[in-house]
């Protein structure tokens, strides 16, 4: 939900990096000056939190998006897009536009990422399960989709991720 802080369509950030000064314009330099003048990291964190909370105070949350993101999280990405559209009263196309604007992904891509994250939790929490069982418990229809998501998101197979000492998840 970074959209609430930046007010820039999130799809503009997909697969790219951006300077905070380009997004917040004059505010970034001001924040940088204030943060560098703070004596402790705790003071810096406090300043940053207060600024971000002020940003949110004026924000009118999009309740339809809050609902969708909450449902996606609660289901671990297993909720169908059609159920999200039914729950919001939005058309699939309108929901897709809102997701692109506020999340930077389509609803389907976001649900796919949630399912992948769910699989990482299963991999960590249940190390004794086979990868096939982790895939099934995470909501993957088959091993091929499971493997494809791991390659896409990590560049590694699920087995490599599970056994690697240098990959944190």
C-alpha positions as a Markdown table, in Angstrom:
| # | Residue | x | y | z |
|---|---|---|---|---|
| 1 | Unk | 0.0 | 0.0 | 0.0 |
| 2 | Unk | 2.9 | 2.4 | -0.7 |
| 3 | Unk | 0.5 | 4.3 | -3.0 |
| 4 | Unk | -0.8 | 6.1 | 0.2 |
| 5 | Unk | 2.7 | 7.5 | 0.8 |
| 6 | Unk | 3.8 | 8.3 | -2.8 |
| 7 | Unk | 0.7 | 9.2 | -4.7 |
| 8 | Unk | 2.3 | 7.9 | -7.8 |
| 9 | Unk | 0.8 | 4.9 | -9.7 |
| 10 | Unk | 2.6 | 1.9 | -8.4 |
| 11 | Unk | 2.9 | 0.3 | -11.9 |
| 12 | Unk | 5.4 | 3.2 | -12.6 |
| 13 | Unk | 7.8 | 1.5 | -10.2 |
| 14 | Unk | 7.4 | -2.1 | -11.5 |
| 15 | Unk | 10.9 | -3.5 | -12.4 |
| 16 | Unk | 12.6 | -0.2 | -11.8 |
| 17 | Unk | 14.3 | 2.0 | -9.1 |
| 18 | Unk | 13.5 | 5.6 | -8.4 |
| 19 | Unk | 15.1 | 8.3 | -6.2 |
| 20 | Unk | 12.9 | 9.3 | -3.3 |
| 21 | Unk | 13.7 | 13.0 | -4.3 |
| 22 | Unk | 11.9 | 12.3 | -7.7 |
| 23 | Unk | 8.8 | 11.1 | -5.9 |
| 24 | Unk | 8.6 | 13.4 | -2.9 |
| 25 | Unk | 10.2 | 16.3 | -4.6 |
| 26 | Unk | 11.3 | 18.9 | -2.0 |
| 27 | Unk | 10.2 | 16.8 | 0.9 |
| 28 | Unk | 12.9 | 14.2 | 0.4 |
| 29 | Unk | 15.7 | 16.7 | 0.8 |
| 30 | Unk | 14.0 | 18.2 | 3.9 |
| 31 | Unk | 13.6 | 14.7 | 5.4 |
| 32 | Unk | 17.2 | 13.8 | 4.6 |
| 33 | Unk | 18.5 | 17.0 | 6.3 |
| 34 | Unk | 16.3 | 16.4 | 9.4 |
| 35 | Unk | 17.3 | 12.7 | 9.6 |
| 36 | Unk | 21.0 | 13.5 | 9.3 |
| 37 | Unk | 20.7 | 16.0 | 12.1 |
| 38 | Unk | 19.2 | 13.4 | 14.5 |
| 39 | Unk | 21.6 | 12.1 | 17.1 |
| 40 | Unk | 20.3 | 8.5 | 17.3 |
| 41 | Unk | 18.8 | 5.9 | 15.0 |
| 42 | Unk | 15.8 | 5.8 | 17.4 |
| 43 | Unk | 15.3 | 9.5 | 16.8 |
| 44 | Unk | 15.6 | 9.0 | 13.0 |
| 45 | Unk | 13.0 | 6.2 | 13.1 |
| 46 | Unk | 10.7 | 8.3 | 15.2 |
| 47 | Unk | 11.0 | 11.2 | 12.7 |
| 48 | Unk | 10.3 | 9.0 | 9.7 |
| 49 | Unk | 7.4 | 7.3 | 11.4 |
| 50 | Unk | 5.8 | 10.7 | 12.3 |
| 51 | Unk | 6.2 | 11.9 | 8.7 |
| 52 | Unk | 4.7 | 8.8 | 7.2 |
| 53 | Unk | 1.8 | 8.8 | 9.7 |
| 54 | Unk | 1.1 | 12.4 | 8.7 |
| 55 | Unk | 1.0 | 11.3 | 5.1 |
| 56 | Unk | -1.6 | 8.6 | 6.0 |
| 57 | Unk | -3.7 | 10.9 | 8.2 |
| 58 | Unk | -5.0 | 12.8 | 5.2 |
| 59 | Unk | -5.4 | 9.6 | 3.2 |
| 60 | Unk | -8.9 | 8.4 | 2.3 |
| 61 | Unk | -8.4 | 4.6 | 2.2 |
| 62 | Unk | -9.9 | 2.9 | -0.7 |
| 63 | Unk | -12.0 | 0.4 | 1.2 |
| 64 | Unk | -12.5 | -1.8 | -1.9 |
| 65 | Unk | -8.7 | -2.2 | -2.2 |
| 66 | Unk | -8.3 | -2.7 | 1.6 |
| 67 | Unk | -10.9 | -5.5 | 1.3 |
| 68 | Unk | -9.1 | -7.1 | -1.6 |
| 69 | Unk | -5.7 | -7.0 | -0.1 |
| 70 | Unk | -7.0 | -8.4 | 3.2 |
| 71 | Unk | -8.8 | -11.2 | 1.5 |
| 72 | Unk | -5.7 | -12.0 | -0.6 |
| 73 | Unk | -3.6 | -12.1 | 2.6 |
| 74 | Unk | -6.0 | -14.2 | 4.6 |
| 75 | Unk | -6.4 | -16.7 | 1.8 |
| 76 | Unk | -2.7 | -16.9 | 1.1 |
| 77 | Unk | -3.5 | -15.9 | -2.5 |
| 78 | Unk | -6.0 | -18.7 | -2.9 |
| 79 | Unk | -9.1 | -16.6 | -3.4 |
| 80 | Unk | -10.3 | -16.3 | -7.0 |
| 81 | Unk | -10.3 | -12.9 | -8.7 |
| 82 | Unk | -14.0 | -13.4 | -9.4 |
| 83 | Unk | -14.6 | -13.6 | -5.6 |
| 84 | Unk | -12.8 | -10.3 | -5.2 |
| 85 | Unk | -14.9 | -8.6 | -7.9 |
| 86 | Unk | -18.1 | -10.0 | -6.3 |
| 87 | Unk | -17.1 | -8.8 | -2.9 |
| 88 | Unk | -16.3 | -5.3 | -4.1 |
| 89 | Unk | -19.0 | -4.9 | -6.8 |
| 90 | Unk | -16.4 | -3.9 | -9.3 |
| 91 | Unk | -15.9 | -5.3 | -12.7 |
| 92 | Unk | -12.8 | -7.3 | -13.3 |
| 93 | Unk | -11.4 | -4.6 | -15.6 |
| 94 | Unk | -12.0 | -1.8 | -13.0 |
| 95 | Unk | -10.4 | -3.9 | -10.3 |
| 96 | Unk | -7.4 | -4.6 | -12.5 |
| 97 | Unk | -7.0 | -0.8 | -13.1 |
| 98 | Unk | -7.2 | -0.2 | -9.3 |
| 99 | Unk | -4.6 | -2.9 | -8.6 |
| 100 | Unk | -2.2 | -1.5 | -11.3 |
| 101 | Unk | -2.6 | 2.0 | -9.8 |
| 102 | Unk | -2.3 | 1.1 | -6.1 |
| 103 | Unk | -0.3 | -2.1 | -6.0 |
| 104 | Unk | 1.6 | -2.1 | -9.4 |
| 105 | Unk | 0.4 | -5.6 | -10.3 |
| 106 | Unk | -2.8 | -7.1 | -11.7 |
| 107 | Unk | -5.0 | -9.0 | -9.2 |
| 108 | Unk | -3.9 | -12.3 | -10.6 |
| 109 | Unk | -0.2 | -11.4 | -10.3 |
| 110 | Unk | -0.7 | -10.2 | -6.7 |
| 111 | Unk | -2.5 | -13.4 | -5.8 |
| 112 | Unk | 0.3 | -15.4 | -7.4 |
| 113 | Unk | 2.9 | -13.5 | -5.3 |
| 114 | Unk | 0.8 | -14.2 | -2.1 |
| 115 | Unk | 0.7 | -17.9 | -3.0 |
| 116 | Unk | 4.4 | -17.9 | -3.4 |
| 117 | Unk | 4.9 | -16.2 | -0.1 |
| 118 | Unk | 2.6 | -18.7 | 1.5 |
| 119 | Unk | 4.8 | -21.5 | 0.0 |
| 120 | Unk | 7.9 | -19.9 | 1.6 |
| 121 | Unk | 6.2 | -20.0 | 5.0 |
| 122 | Unk | 5.3 | -23.6 | 4.5 |
| 123 | Unk | 8.8 | -24.4 | 3.4 |
| 124 | Unk | 10.2 | -22.8 | 6.5 |
| 125 | Unk | 7.6 | -24.0 | 9.0 |
| 126 | Unk | 7.4 | -27.6 | 7.8 |
| 127 | Unk | 10.9 | -28.6 | 6.6 |
| 128 | Unk | 10.1 | -32.2 | 6.8 |
| 129 | Unk | 7.4 | -32.0 | 4.1 |
| 130 | Unk | 8.3 | -33.0 | 0.6 |
| 131 | Unk | 8.3 | -30.2 | -2.0 |
| 132 | Unk | 5.3 | -31.8 | -3.5 |
| 133 | Unk | 3.4 | -31.5 | -0.2 |
| 134 | Unk | 4.6 | -27.9 | 0.2 |
| 135 | Unk | 3.3 | -27.1 | -3.3 |
| 136 | Unk | -0.1 | -28.8 | -2.6 |
| 137 | Unk | -0.4 | -27.1 | 0.9 |
| 138 | Unk | 0.4 | -23.8 | -0.6 |
| 139 | Unk | -2.4 | -24.0 | -3.2 |
| 140 | Unk | -0.4 | -24.9 | -6.3 |
| 141 | Unk | -2.3 | -27.0 | -8.8 |
| 142 | Unk | 0.8 | -28.9 | -9.9 |
| 143 | Unk | 4.6 | -29.1 | -9.4 |
| 144 | Unk | 5.2 | -27.3 | -12.7 |
| 145 | Unk | 3.5 | -24.1 | -11.5 |
| 146 | Unk | 5.3 | -24.3 | -8.2 |
| 147 | Unk | 8.7 | -24.7 | -9.9 |
| 148 | Unk | 7.9 | -21.9 | -12.4 |
| 149 | Unk | 7.1 | -19.5 | -9.6 |
| 150 | Unk | 10.3 | -20.3 | -7.7 |
| 151 | Unk | 12.4 | -19.8 | -10.8 |
| 152 | Unk | 10.6 | -16.5 | -11.6 |
| 153 | Unk | 10.7 | -15.0 | -8.1 |
| 154 | Unk | 14.1 | -16.4 | -6.9 |
| 155 | Unk | 16.0 | -17.6 | -9.9 |
| 156 | Unk | 16.3 | -21.0 | -8.1 |
| 157 | Unk | 14.3 | -24.2 | -7.9 |
| 158 | Unk | 12.3 | -24.9 | -4.7 |
| 159 | Unk | 14.8 | -27.5 | -3.6 |
| 160 | Unk | 17.7 | -25.0 | -4.0 |
| 161 | Unk | 15.8 | -22.4 | -2.0 |
| 162 | Unk | 15.0 | -25.0 | 0.8 |
| 163 | Unk | 18.6 | -26.2 | 1.1 |
| 164 | Unk | 20.6 | -23.0 | 0.5 |
| 165 | Unk | 22.3 | -21.4 | 3.5 |
| 166 | Unk | 22.7 | -18.1 | 1.7 |
| 167 | Unk | 19.0 | -17.6 | 0.8 |
| 168 | Unk | 16.9 | -16.1 | 3.6 |
| 169 | Unk | 13.2 | -16.6 | 3.6 |
